[in-house]
Amino acid sequence: MKATRRTFLGGSAVAVGLPFLESLLPRQARAQAGAGLPRRLIFYWVPNGIYMQKFRPTTTGANYQTPPLLSPLEAFRADLSVVTGLENAPAKPDGVGDHAAGTAAFITCAHANKSQTDIRLGISADQLAVNQIGKLTRLPSLQLGIAGGSTAGDCDSGYGCAYARNISWTGPSTPLPKLTDARTVFNQIFQGFDPISSEAEIAKRQAYSKSVLDSVTEDANGLLLKLGRSDSLKVQEYLTGIRELERQIADTSLRACSPGVEPAANPDYPTKVQIMSDLMVLAFQCDVTRVITFMLGNAVSNQTYPFLTSNGAPISRGHHDISHHGGIQSNLDMLFEIGTWEMKQLAYLLGKMKNVSEGPDGTNLLYHSTVFLSSDVSDGNRHNHDDLPVIVAGHGGGTLSPGRHIAYPAANHERISNLLLTVVGTVGATGSLGDSTGPLSGI
């Protein structure tokens, strides 16, 4: 085990990365340690748009009035900005197919070629960043999601499923498939440096119901003897958290969705979403990757929400069906409940990130990260790609100024691609993306 600021336990078969530990820094380096902490990115996609009348603040600036749908995020008001008035013109489909075309353009800001086989799009913002910082971590990026499915076939009015089920693209014809099984994600995070040994270790652990921590107990005990009290407690809490998450994954029997099928009702759906959030935080905390994409479903998601109620009744209809609300108040009421629940999931993720302390200056994981949330369309009934719902959370390591509602006038036709350049800029990445013309300032 090499004693560095970012160290690990284990070796070829299992590698348990550790969080920032001030005790392992040379004394003269501790004062400057905060400046060298890694910055991270999460691109968080939600399906079918948002009930914009309940999402969009009516006032701008730092003193904006929190709209009803964003109430779950009130505790993070100083850690995020709401951005409205941005458009993603390349997301407009050829004819119909707004959901697939909008999902494809989510962070590529490129126009999808309407085909099931001739797939043509563009590089996505996450991979633009990966091309410049991906070599710094064992996994250049992680692609995560809730619903699975093949990239073959027609998923939206002639648009191939590659567009509807992926948001990460290394190039015009190469989507990066997402992982939807929590156990697989966990194993990837703790895979050692020898894939063959890692696979054998995983099979052994599962066969004997053992923990990933069983392989590193001696290493961990030796490390704890070298640490100060604060760092020792941090490591013990971190390892306890890994074990509890590992046990939860084993107990919930979470599975990837069947190919091409999104479940009509999945009692484990809320638990699975939260576990995926836990895994995102864990991957950042142990510095296994610094770039993550997450899809809360697939395009045209018809996920049901029987665990939510609207007007006293469970929401048993599919999300996509409800999003075609037709102005009917009962549909809008259900969309409000679904959208509020989605914001609660974002709040859960931000809360977990903020609770991870990093650096000697008292900052945290959320401070050193940027989380970008948006959707394939704005209003699910109109299928419009202007005035998109956007939240930019985190401080980007001090490069962002959160805590505001920033509204761009519709007449400006400001591009979401330019905001994405600002987002990747928080990790030091530069370049062009889709229809971008340059980073937005003042974010």
C-alpha beads as a LAMMPS data file, in Angstrom:
LAMMPS data file: protein, C-alpha beads

443 atoms
442 bonds

1 atom types
1 bond types

-500.0 500.0 xlo xhi
-500.0 500.0 ylo yhi
-500.0 500.0 zlo zhi

Masses

1 110.0

Atoms # bond

1 1 1 0.000 0.000 0.000
2 1 1 1.451 3.279 -1.091
3 1 1 0.857 6.113 1.389
4 1 1 -0.447 8.970 -0.727
5 1 1 -3.211 11.521 -0.440
6 1 1 -5.383 9.178 -2.559
7 1 1 -4.515 5.635 -1.507
8 1 1 -6.199 2.247 -1.678
9 1 1 -6.495 -1.000 0.213
10 1 1 -5.996 -4.347 -1.503
11 1 1 -4.298 -5.121 -4.769
12 1 1 -4.751 -7.084 -7.977
13 1 1 -8.082 -8.742 -7.130
14 1 1 -9.758 -6.095 -4.955
15 1 1 -8.982 -2.382 -4.725
16 1 1 -10.818 -0.314 -2.123
17 1 1 -10.044 3.306 -2.856
18 1 1 -9.933 5.641 0.124
19 1 1 -11.240 9.182 0.586
20 1 1 -9.060 12.236 1.189
21 1 1 -6.864 11.629 4.227
22 1 1 -4.983 14.624 5.557
23 1 1 -2.924 12.445 7.895
24 1 1 -1.063 10.892 4.949
25 1 1 0.043 14.218 3.501
26 1 1 3.460 15.669 4.200
27 1 1 3.035 18.458 6.751
28 1 1 4.108 21.191 4.322
29 1 1 1.530 20.055 1.762
30 1 1 -1.506 20.090 4.045
31 1 1 -2.244 23.779 3.731
32 1 1 -2.398 23.526 -0.066
33 1 1 -4.242 20.203 -0.164
34 1 1 -7.684 21.633 -0.894
35 1 1 -6.557 23.203 -4.148
36 1 1 -5.441 19.841 -5.496
37 1 1 -8.661 17.936 -4.840
38 1 1 -10.297 16.369 -7.887
39 1 1 -13.400 17.876 -9.475
40 1 1 -16.235 15.685 -10.674
41 1 1 -19.196 15.726 -13.027
42 1 1 -22.620 14.085 -12.978
43 1 1 -25.036 14.380 -15.895
44 1 1 -28.483 13.411 -14.567
45 1 1 -31.283 12.754 -17.065
46 1 1 -34.990 12.582 -16.190
47 1 1 -37.639 11.414 -18.695
48 1 1 -40.688 13.070 -20.265
49 1 1 -39.981 16.656 -19.305
50 1 1 -41.187 18.512 -16.219
51 1 1 -44.367 20.294 -15.132
52 1 1 -42.740 23.631 -15.961
53 1 1 -45.384 25.873 -14.368
54 1 1 -44.445 24.332 -11.018
55 1 1 -40.704 24.154 -11.789
56 1 1 -39.947 27.608 -13.156
57 1 1 -39.379 30.327 -10.496
58 1 1 -41.357 33.519 -11.083
59 1 1 -38.485 35.738 -9.925
60 1 1 -34.781 35.730 -10.725
61 1 1 -31.532 36.237 -8.868
62 1 1 -30.479 35.021 -5.432
63 1 1 -33.794 35.919 -3.784
64 1 1 -36.024 33.967 -6.148
65 1 1 -39.117 32.418 -4.670
66 1 1 -38.856 28.627 -4.593
67 1 1 -41.549 27.113 -6.848
68 1 1 -43.580 24.203 -5.451
69 1 1 -41.908 21.449 -7.461
70 1 1 -38.448 22.487 -6.246
71 1 1 -39.377 22.520 -2.566
72 1 1 -37.446 19.261 -1.866
73 1 1 -34.269 21.134 -2.858
74 1 1 -34.760 24.102 -0.539
75 1 1 -32.067 22.830 1.841
76 1 1 -29.586 23.047 -1.066
77 1 1 -30.631 26.470 -2.260
78 1 1 -27.107 27.853 -1.798
79 1 1 -25.624 24.866 -3.619
80 1 1 -27.539 25.018 -6.897
81 1 1 -28.843 27.315 -9.591
82 1 1 -32.051 26.943 -11.571
83 1 1 -31.504 27.883 -15.218
84 1 1 -34.419 28.554 -17.546
85 1 1 -34.847 29.846 -21.091
86 1 1 -32.228 27.598 -22.703
87 1 1 -32.984 25.684 -25.907
88 1 1 -31.585 22.586 -27.569
89 1 1 -32.485 23.167 -31.219
90 1 1 -30.637 20.057 -32.529
91 1 1 -33.020 17.953 -30.405
92 1 1 -35.921 18.705 -32.735
93 1 1 -36.690 15.489 -34.643
94 1 1 -37.319 14.892 -38.313
95 1 1 -41.086 14.594 -38.069
96 1 1 -42.116 12.836 -34.871
97 1 1 -39.842 11.209 -32.305
98 1 1 -39.161 14.044 -29.867
99 1 1 -38.323 11.797 -26.928
100 1 1 -35.601 9.758 -28.653
101 1 1 -34.189 12.774 -30.508
102 1 1 -34.277 14.838 -27.313
103 1 1 -32.591 12.109 -25.274
104 1 1 -29.908 11.712 -27.934
105 1 1 -29.270 15.465 -27.884
106 1 1 -29.382 15.729 -24.062
107 1 1 -25.628 16.338 -23.660
108 1 1 -24.481 15.939 -27.271
109 1 1 -26.548 18.888 -28.549
110 1 1 -26.350 17.115 -31.907
111 1 1 -29.116 16.209 -34.355
112 1 1 -29.810 12.464 -34.456
113 1 1 -30.058 10.856 -37.883
114 1 1 -33.505 9.267 -37.984
115 1 1 -32.749 5.608 -38.504
116 1 1 -32.626 2.305 -36.693
117 1 1 -29.349 1.261 -38.283
118 1 1 -27.575 4.339 -39.661
119 1 1 -26.789 5.825 -36.253
120 1 1 -25.196 9.280 -36.434
121 1 1 -24.992 11.801 -33.606
122 1 1 -21.934 13.351 -31.895
123 1 1 -19.692 13.236 -28.842
124 1 1 -21.390 13.930 -25.504
125 1 1 -20.261 16.417 -22.867
126 1 1 -19.164 13.720 -20.436
127 1 1 -16.856 12.153 -23.018
128 1 1 -15.491 15.543 -24.019
129 1 1 -14.351 15.787 -20.404
130 1 1 -13.172 12.160 -20.308
131 1 1 -10.898 12.736 -23.276
132 1 1 -9.032 15.257 -21.120
133 1 1 -9.264 13.908 -17.553
134 1 1 -10.285 10.243 -17.921
135 1 1 -6.718 8.981 -17.659
136 1 1 -6.521 10.246 -14.078
137 1 1 -8.744 7.467 -12.706
138 1 1 -9.055 3.691 -13.082
139 1 1 -12.466 4.062 -14.751
140 1 1 -12.541 6.992 -17.195
141 1 1 -16.312 7.285 -16.673
142 1 1 -19.357 5.413 -15.411
143 1 1 -22.639 5.149 -17.312
144 1 1 -25.503 4.259 -14.992
145 1 1 -29.265 3.946 -15.296
146 1 1 -32.432 2.336 -14.046
147 1 1 -33.981 0.769 -17.172
148 1 1 -32.001 -1.433 -19.541
149 1 1 -32.628 -2.716 -23.023
150 1 1 -30.887 -3.344 -26.314
151 1 1 -29.729 -0.589 -28.650
152 1 1 -31.330 -2.424 -31.596
153 1 1 -34.816 -1.737 -32.902
154 1 1 -37.273 1.154 -33.153
155 1 1 -37.836 2.964 -29.858
156 1 1 -39.624 6.134 -30.990
157 1 1 -41.296 6.652 -34.372
158 1 1 -38.375 5.411 -36.447
159 1 1 -35.540 6.450 -34.134
160 1 1 -33.274 3.579 -33.140
161 1 1 -33.123 2.436 -29.534
162 1 1 -29.494 3.562 -29.377
163 1 1 -30.815 7.127 -29.204
164 1 1 -33.491 6.363 -26.618
165 1 1 -31.438 4.321 -24.177
166 1 1 -28.073 6.105 -24.063
167 1 1 -26.878 9.603 -23.228
168 1 1 -23.105 8.986 -23.318
169 1 1 -21.472 8.961 -26.770
170 1 1 -17.768 8.699 -27.593
171 1 1 -18.488 9.699 -31.181
172 1 1 -21.221 9.924 -33.838
173 1 1 -21.963 6.192 -33.977
174 1 1 -20.696 4.906 -30.632
175 1 1 -22.967 5.080 -27.582
176 1 1 -21.645 3.825 -24.250
177 1 1 -24.201 1.420 -22.761
178 1 1 -25.211 2.005 -19.177
179 1 1 -25.077 -0.357 -16.229
180 1 1 -28.447 -0.941 -14.586
181 1 1 -27.599 -3.668 -12.075
182 1 1 -26.410 -2.339 -8.720
183 1 1 -24.294 -5.393 -7.930
184 1 1 -22.427 -5.033 -11.219
185 1 1 -21.736 -1.370 -10.491
186 1 1 -20.483 -2.198 -6.993
187 1 1 -18.150 -4.852 -8.364
188 1 1 -16.780 -2.449 -10.972
189 1 1 -15.993 0.139 -8.325
190 1 1 -13.981 -2.358 -6.271
191 1 1 -12.434 -4.343 -9.104
192 1 1 -8.695 -4.728 -8.683
193 1 1 -5.989 -4.090 -11.220
194 1 1 -6.024 -7.631 -12.642
195 1 1 -9.433 -8.276 -14.300
196 1 1 -8.994 -12.067 -14.250
197 1 1 -8.173 -12.103 -10.543
198 1 1 -11.035 -9.665 -9.906
199 1 1 -13.579 -11.898 -11.637
200 1 1 -12.437 -14.907 -9.634
201 1 1 -12.625 -12.901 -6.404
202 1 1 -16.149 -11.688 -7.236
203 1 1 -17.326 -15.253 -7.896
204 1 1 -15.764 -16.433 -4.637
205 1 1 -17.330 -13.623 -2.602
206 1 1 -20.774 -14.281 -4.014
207 1 1 -20.506 -18.048 -3.560
208 1 1 -19.630 -17.668 0.119
209 1 1 -21.661 -14.497 0.809
210 1 1 -18.516 -12.665 1.789
211 1 1 -17.808 -8.933 1.813
212 1 1 -15.409 -7.070 -0.417
213 1 1 -13.888 -5.777 2.833
214 1 1 -12.904 -9.267 3.987
215 1 1 -9.981 -9.128 1.560
216 1 1 -8.588 -5.897 2.953
217 1 1 -9.126 -6.206 6.717
218 1 1 -5.440 -6.572 7.552
219 1 1 -4.503 -3.712 5.237
220 1 1 -7.187 -1.507 6.790
221 1 1 -6.145 -2.248 10.359
222 1 1 -2.564 -1.345 9.501
223 1 1 -3.653 1.937 7.940
224 1 1 -5.773 2.956 10.940
225 1 1 -2.685 2.813 13.165
226 1 1 -1.028 5.497 11.020
227 1 1 -3.911 7.967 10.956
228 1 1 -4.922 10.818 13.199
229 1 1 -8.182 10.575 15.127
230 1 1 -10.256 12.510 12.609
231 1 1 -9.026 10.526 9.613
232 1 1 -9.345 7.263 11.534
233 1 1 -13.025 7.976 12.217
234 1 1 -13.508 8.985 8.581
235 1 1 -12.075 5.683 7.319
236 1 1 -14.124 3.641 9.779
237 1 1 -17.335 5.420 8.751
238 1 1 -16.425 4.997 5.086
239 1 1 -15.805 1.255 5.411
240 1 1 -19.005 0.835 7.433
241 1 1 -20.905 2.623 4.678
242 1 1 -19.447 0.287 2.044
243 1 1 -20.499 -2.761 4.024
244 1 1 -24.018 -1.465 4.627
245 1 1 -24.477 -0.649 0.945
246 1 1 -23.091 -4.042 -0.050
247 1 1 -25.580 -5.737 2.291
248 1 1 -28.461 -3.645 0.975
249 1 1 -27.646 -4.547 -2.626
250 1 1 -27.613 -8.239 -1.709
251 1 1 -30.876 -7.992 0.233
252 1 1 -32.994 -6.141 -2.324
253 1 1 -32.485 -8.566 -5.238
254 1 1 -32.191 -5.689 -7.688
255 1 1 -32.050 -6.709 -11.343
256 1 1 -31.568 -4.935 -14.644
257 1 1 -34.847 -4.591 -16.533
258 1 1 -35.576 -7.183 -19.190
259 1 1 -34.322 -6.170 -22.652
260 1 1 -36.774 -3.824 -24.292
261 1 1 -39.188 -3.875 -21.364
262 1 1 -39.704 -1.246 -18.699
263 1 1 -41.647 -2.673 -15.736
264 1 1 -45.246 -1.592 -15.318
265 1 1 -44.799 -1.698 -11.561
266 1 1 -41.581 -2.392 -9.674
267 1 1 -41.817 -2.253 -5.874
268 1 1 -38.024 -1.916 -5.674
269 1 1 -37.863 1.072 -8.017
270 1 1 -37.438 3.802 -5.341
271 1 1 -34.857 1.712 -3.481
272 1 1 -32.918 1.051 -6.664
273 1 1 -32.763 4.760 -7.505
274 1 1 -31.345 5.569 -4.081
275 1 1 -28.814 2.750 -4.246
276 1 1 -27.601 4.065 -7.593
277 1 1 -27.158 7.472 -5.942
278 1 1 -25.183 5.828 -3.137
279 1 1 -22.966 4.130 -5.720
280 1 1 -22.321 7.411 -7.547
281 1 1 -21.150 9.018 -4.318
282 1 1 -19.019 5.990 -3.458
283 1 1 -17.340 6.020 -6.881
284 1 1 -16.393 9.666 -6.378
285 1 1 -15.425 9.240 -2.750
286 1 1 -12.842 6.575 -3.540
287 1 1 -11.811 8.400 -6.748
288 1 1 -12.437 5.460 -9.060
289 1 1 -13.934 7.864 -11.621
290 1 1 -14.664 11.583 -11.893
291 1 1 -17.345 11.511 -14.606
292 1 1 -20.774 9.845 -14.335
293 1 1 -23.931 9.846 -16.447
294 1 1 -27.225 8.670 -14.989
295 1 1 -30.560 7.953 -16.691
296 1 1 -33.677 7.805 -14.522
297 1 1 -35.350 5.482 -17.031
298 1 1 -35.298 5.455 -20.829
299 1 1 -36.874 7.734 -23.417
300 1 1 -40.664 7.319 -23.599
301 1 1 -40.511 5.923 -20.072
302 1 1 -43.866 4.592 -18.955
303 1 1 -42.728 3.845 -15.412
304 1 1 -45.583 3.810 -12.917
305 1 1 -45.477 5.278 -9.419
306 1 1 -47.864 3.271 -7.228
307 1 1 -45.872 4.400 -4.177
308 1 1 -47.035 7.980 -4.884
309 1 1 -50.567 9.293 -4.552
310 1 1 -52.397 12.064 -6.341
311 1 1 -55.789 13.251 -5.132
312 1 1 -55.877 10.311 -2.741
313 1 1 -55.207 7.582 -5.317
314 1 1 -51.994 5.704 -6.257
315 1 1 -50.406 6.789 -9.543
316 1 1 -50.859 3.597 -11.534
317 1 1 -50.757 5.028 -15.056
318 1 1 -47.483 5.269 -16.962
319 1 1 -45.382 8.429 -16.817
320 1 1 -45.260 8.985 -20.590
321 1 1 -49.003 8.556 -20.855
322 1 1 -49.566 11.093 -18.070
323 1 1 -47.068 13.552 -19.610
324 1 1 -49.466 13.939 -22.546
325 1 1 -51.608 15.800 -20.072
326 1 1 -53.788 17.744 -22.495
327 1 1 -54.145 20.456 -19.872
328 1 1 -56.320 18.151 -17.747
329 1 1 -55.811 19.069 -14.110
330 1 1 -55.812 15.481 -12.795
331 1 1 -52.923 14.678 -15.159
332 1 1 -51.068 17.811 -14.122
333 1 1 -51.548 16.880 -10.483
334 1 1 -49.928 13.495 -11.126
335 1 1 -47.069 15.122 -13.033
336 1 1 -46.492 17.410 -10.078
337 1 1 -46.200 14.443 -7.710
338 1 1 -43.834 12.606 -10.074
339 1 1 -41.694 15.697 -10.628
340 1 1 -41.538 16.394 -6.892
341 1 1 -40.421 12.813 -6.279
342 1 1 -37.688 13.221 -8.910
343 1 1 -36.459 16.339 -7.134
344 1 1 -36.407 14.379 -3.879
345 1 1 -34.075 11.869 -5.527
346 1 1 -31.784 14.690 -6.602
347 1 1 -31.915 16.074 -3.061
348 1 1 -30.959 12.644 -1.709
349 1 1 -27.926 12.551 -4.020
350 1 1 -26.848 16.099 -3.162
351 1 1 -27.261 15.389 0.540
352 1 1 -25.051 12.309 0.360
353 1 1 -22.417 14.302 -1.525
354 1 1 -22.512 17.195 0.898
355 1 1 -22.053 14.852 3.847
356 1 1 -18.688 13.657 2.501
357 1 1 -16.042 16.009 3.893
358 1 1 -13.002 16.688 1.744
359 1 1 -9.893 18.694 2.334
360 1 1 -8.466 20.505 5.342
361 1 1 -10.551 23.611 4.610
362 1 1 -13.836 21.960 5.608
363 1 1 -15.240 21.622 2.093
364 1 1 -17.175 18.618 0.860
365 1 1 -17.720 16.399 -2.159
366 1 1 -20.612 18.520 -3.462
367 1 1 -18.454 21.644 -3.327
368 1 1 -15.883 19.978 -5.580
369 1 1 -18.479 18.618 -8.023
370 1 1 -20.930 19.806 -10.674
371 1 1 -24.282 18.076 -11.203
372 1 1 -26.231 18.909 -14.359
373 1 1 -29.902 17.845 -14.509
374 1 1 -32.297 18.202 -17.418
375 1 1 -34.648 16.204 -19.646
376 1 1 -35.354 15.204 -23.244
377 1 1 -38.167 17.757 -23.607
378 1 1 -39.525 20.660 -21.613
379 1 1 -43.294 20.068 -21.516
380 1 1 -44.283 16.475 -22.227
381 1 1 -47.491 17.511 -23.913
382 1 1 -45.918 20.085 -26.270
383 1 1 -42.709 18.100 -26.876
384 1 1 -40.829 21.388 -27.045
385 1 1 -37.055 21.708 -26.834
386 1 1 -36.902 25.335 -25.716
387 1 1 -37.088 26.628 -22.139
388 1 1 -35.751 23.310 -20.919
389 1 1 -35.748 22.494 -17.200
390 1 1 -32.146 22.805 -15.998
391 1 1 -30.526 22.556 -12.585
392 1 1 -26.784 23.049 -12.085
393 1 1 -25.788 21.908 -8.596
394 1 1 -22.453 22.001 -6.809
395 1 1 -19.710 24.610 -6.757
396 1 1 -17.330 23.089 -9.282
397 1 1 -14.488 23.450 -6.802
398 1 1 -15.133 27.183 -6.592
399 1 1 -15.597 27.818 -10.326
400 1 1 -19.403 28.228 -10.089
401 1 1 -21.583 30.752 -8.255
402 1 1 -24.714 28.802 -7.271
403 1 1 -27.753 29.991 -5.355
404 1 1 -29.701 31.783 -8.098
405 1 1 -32.413 31.531 -10.707
406 1 1 -30.835 32.506 -14.021
407 1 1 -33.409 33.182 -16.742
408 1 1 -32.448 33.711 -20.375
409 1 1 -35.005 35.554 -22.538
410 1 1 -36.571 33.319 -25.179
411 1 1 -35.671 35.872 -27.849
412 1 1 -31.969 35.238 -27.142
413 1 1 -32.203 31.579 -28.241
414 1 1 -29.400 30.785 -25.818
415 1 1 -28.010 27.313 -26.386
416 1 1 -27.830 24.615 -23.753
417 1 1 -24.615 23.445 -25.435
418 1 1 -22.907 26.621 -24.239
419 1 1 -23.942 25.891 -20.656
420 1 1 -22.529 22.391 -21.038
421 1 1 -19.203 23.885 -22.050
422 1 1 -19.299 25.835 -18.790
423 1 1 -20.092 22.619 -16.914
424 1 1 -17.184 20.627 -18.381
425 1 1 -15.004 23.664 -17.840
426 1 1 -15.334 23.112 -14.097
427 1 1 -13.035 20.091 -14.457
428 1 1 -10.700 21.955 -16.787
429 1 1 -12.040 20.520 -20.050
430 1 1 -12.378 22.662 -23.161
431 1 1 -13.563 22.187 -26.727
432 1 1 -16.748 22.372 -28.768
433 1 1 -19.985 20.458 -28.440
434 1 1 -22.820 20.148 -30.944
435 1 1 -24.042 23.643 -31.856
436 1 1 -21.989 25.407 -29.167
437 1 1 -20.428 28.819 -29.724
438 1 1 -18.633 29.244 -26.386
439 1 1 -19.086 28.781 -22.620
440 1 1 -21.739 30.775 -20.786
441 1 1 -20.341 33.184 -18.220
442 1 1 -21.854 34.103 -14.900
443 1 1 -23.132 30.639 -13.991

Bonds

1 1 1 2
2 1 2 3
3 1 3 4
4 1 4 5
5 1 5 6
6 1 6 7
7 1 7 8
8 1 8 9
9 1 9 10
10 1 10 11
11 1 11 12
12 1 12 13
13 1 13 14
14 1 14 15
15 1 15 16
16 1 16 17
17 1 17 18
18 1 18 19
19 1 19 20
20 1 20 21
21 1 21 22
22 1 22 23
23 1 23 24
24 1 24 25
25 1 25 26
26 1 26 27
27 1 27 28
28 1 28 29
29 1 29 30
30 1 30 31
31 1 31 32
32 1 32 33
33 1 33 34
34 1 34 35
35 1 35 36
36 1 36 37
37 1 37 38
38 1 38 39
39 1 39 40
40 1 40 41
41 1 41 42
42 1 42 43
43 1 43 44
44 1 44 45
45 1 45 46
46 1 46 47
47 1 47 48
48 1 48 49
49 1 49 50
50 1 50 51
51 1 51 52
52 1 52 53
53 1 53 54
54 1 54 55
55 1 55 56
56 1 56 57
57 1 57 58
58 1 58 59
59 1 59 60
60 1 60 61
61 1 61 62
62 1 62 63
63 1 63 64
64 1 64 65
65 1 65 66
66 1 66 67
67 1 67 68
68 1 68 69
69 1 69 70
70 1 70 71
71 1 71 72
72 1 72 73
73 1 73 74
74 1 74 75
75 1 75 76
76 1 76 77
77 1 77 78
78 1 78 79
79 1 79 80
80 1 80 81
81 1 81 82
82 1 82 83
83 1 83 84
84 1 84 85
85 1 85 86
86 1 86 87
87 1 87 88
88 1 88 89
89 1 89 90
90 1 90 91
91 1 91 92
92 1 92 93
93 1 93 94
94 1 94 95
95 1 95 96
96 1 96 97
97 1 97 98
98 1 98 99
99 1 99 100
100 1 100 101
101 1 101 102
102 1 102 103
103 1 103 104
104 1 104 105
105 1 105 106
106 1 106 107
107 1 107 108
108 1 108 109
109 1 109 110
110 1 110 111
111 1 111 112
112 1 112 113
113 1 113 114
114 1 114 115
115 1 115 116
116 1 116 117
117 1 117 118
118 1 118 119
119 1 119 120
120 1 120 121
121 1 121 122
122 1 122 123
123 1 123 124
124 1 124 125
125 1 125 126
126 1 126 127
127 1 127 128
128 1 128 129
129 1 129 130
130 1 130 131
131 1 131 132
132 1 132 133
133 1 133 134
134 1 134 135
135 1 135 136
136 1 136 137
137 1 137 138
138 1 138 139
139 1 139 140
140 1 140 141
141 1 141 142
142 1 142 143
143 1 143 144
144 1 144 145
145 1 145 146
146 1 146 147
147 1 147 148
148 1 148 149
149 1 149 150
150 1 150 151
151 1 151 152
152 1 152 153
153 1 153 154
154 1 154 155
155 1 155 156
156 1 156 157
157 1 157 158
158 1 158 159
159 1 159 160
160 1 160 161
161 1 161 162
162 1 162 163
163 1 163 164
164 1 164 165
165 1 165 166
166 1 166 167
167 1 167 168
168 1 168 169
169 1 169 170
170 1 170 171
171 1 171 172
172 1 172 173
173 1 173 174
174 1 174 175
175 1 175 176
176 1 176 177
177 1 177 178
178 1 178 179
179 1 179 180
180 1 180 181
181 1 181 182
182 1 182 183
183 1 183 184
184 1 184 185
185 1 185 186
186 1 186 187
187 1 187 188
188 1 188 189
189 1 189 190
190 1 190 191
191 1 191 192
192 1 192 193
193 1 193 194
194 1 194 195
195 1 195 196
196 1 196 197
197 1 197 198
198 1 198 199
199 1 199 200
200 1 200 201
201 1 201 202
202 1 202 203
203 1 203 204
204 1 204 205
205 1 205 206
206 1 206 207
207 1 207 208
208 1 208 209
209 1 209 210
210 1 210 211
211 1 211 212
212 1 212 213
213 1 213 214
214 1 214 215
215 1 215 216
216 1 216 217
217 1 217 218
218 1 218 219
219 1 219 220
220 1 220 221
221 1 221 222
222 1 222 223
223 1 223 224
224 1 224 225
225 1 225 226
226 1 226 227
227 1 227 228
228 1 228 229
229 1 229 230
230 1 230 231
231 1 231 232
232 1 232 233
233 1 233 234
234 1 234 235
235 1 235 236
236 1 236 237
237 1 237 238
238 1 238 239
239 1 239 240
240 1 240 241
241 1 241 242
242 1 242 243
243 1 243 244
244 1 244 245
245 1 245 246
246 1 246 247
247 1 247 248
248 1 248 249
249 1 249 250
250 1 250 251
251 1 251 252
252 1 252 253
253 1 253 254
254 1 254 255
255 1 255 256
256 1 256 257
257 1 257 258
258 1 258 259
259 1 259 260
260 1 260 261
261 1 261 262
262 1 262 263
263 1 263 264
264 1 264 265
265 1 265 266
266 1 266 267
267 1 267 268
268 1 268 269
269 1 269 270
270 1 270 271
271 1 271 272
272 1 272 273
273 1 273 274
274 1 274 275
275 1 275 276
276 1 276 277
277 1 277 278
278 1 278 279
279 1 279 280
280 1 280 281
281 1 281 282
282 1 282 283
283 1 283 284
284 1 284 285
285 1 285 286
286 1 286 287
287 1 287 288
288 1 288 289
289 1 289 290
290 1 290 291
291 1 291 292
292 1 292 293
293 1 293 294
294 1 294 295
295 1 295 296
296 1 296 297
297 1 297 298
298 1 298 299
299 1 299 300
300 1 300 301
301 1 301 302
302 1 302 303
303 1 303 304
304 1 304 305
305 1 305 306
306 1 306 307
307 1 307 308
308 1 308 309
309 1 309 310
310 1 310 311
311 1 311 312
312 1 312 313
313 1 313 314
314 1 314 315
315 1 315 316
316 1 316 317
317 1 317 318
318 1 318 319
319 1 319 320
320 1 320 321
321 1 321 322
322 1 322 323
323 1 323 324
324 1 324 325
325 1 325 326
326 1 326 327
327 1 327 328
328 1 328 329
329 1 329 330
330 1 330 331
331 1 331 332
332 1 332 333
333 1 333 334
334 1 334 335
335 1 335 336
336 1 336 337
337 1 337 338
338 1 338 339
339 1 339 340
340 1 340 341
341 1 341 342
342 1 342 343
343 1 343 344
344 1 344 345
345 1 345 346
346 1 346 347
347 1 347 348
348 1 348 349
349 1 349 350
350 1 350 351
351 1 351 352
352 1 352 353
353 1 353 354
354 1 354 355
355 1 355 356
356 1 356 357
357 1 357 358
358 1 358 359
359 1 359 360
360 1 360 361
361 1 361 362
362 1 362 363
363 1 363 364
364 1 364 365
365 1 365 366
366 1 366 367
367 1 367 368
368 1 368 369
369 1 369 370
370 1 370 371
371 1 371 372
372 1 372 373
373 1 373 374
374 1 374 375
375 1 375 376
376 1 376 377
377 1 377 378
378 1 378 379
379 1 379 380
380 1 380 381
381 1 381 382
382 1 382 383
383 1 383 384
384 1 384 385
385 1 385 386
386 1 386 387
387 1 387 388
388 1 388 389
389 1 389 390
390 1 390 391
391 1 391 392
392 1 392 393
393 1 393 394
394 1 394 395
395 1 395 396
396 1 396 397
397 1 397 398
398 1 398 399
399 1 399 400
400 1 400 401
401 1 401 402
402 1 402 403
403 1 403 404
404 1 404 405
405 1 405 406
406 1 406 407
407 1 407 408
408 1 408 409
409 1 409 410
410 1 410 411
411 1 411 412
412 1 412 413
413 1 413 414
414 1 414 415
415 1 415 416
416 1 416 417
417 1 417 418
418 1 418 419
419 1 419 420
420 1 420 421
421 1 421 422
422 1 422 423
423 1 423 424
424 1 424 425
425 1 425 426
426 1 426 427
427 1 427 428
428 1 428 429
429 1 429 430
430 1 430 431
431 1 431 432
432 1 432 433
433 1 433 434
434 1 434 435
435 1 435 436
436 1 436 437
437 1 437 438
438 1 438 439
439 1 439 440
440 1 440 441
441 1 441 442
442 1 442 443
